[in-house]
Amino acid sequence: MPTYKQQFNKKHKQKLSQSNSLEDIAKLSGYKLAGLKTIFMKGKGAYKSSPESVRPNVTSAEQWGYSRVYASINPKSKSYNIDKSHLIKRA
């Protein structure tokens, strides 16, 4: 099953393994950068406050933060329902 990052990249016609900055994700998804930064910081905080719940292949708080962002912008994910209040479309 593809990761949320791979699903995002496929939707936006990029290489599946391509990394994106928060600015890139905001531009491509149409969501405001401020909301994505909030979600990113929530992911980093979760990594630091609950390291036992982090998958072994995740090596940094930033990686966990980006994972949270990619999951949150996918309407089919659990994270979307939790973080959708931060997801505001740009005008």
Buried (B, 14 or more C-beta within 10 A) or exposed (E): EEEBBBBBBEEBEBEEEEEBEBEEBBBBBEBBBEBBBBBBEBBBBBBEEEEEEBEEEEEEBEBBBBBBBBBBBBEEBEBBEBBBEBBEEEE
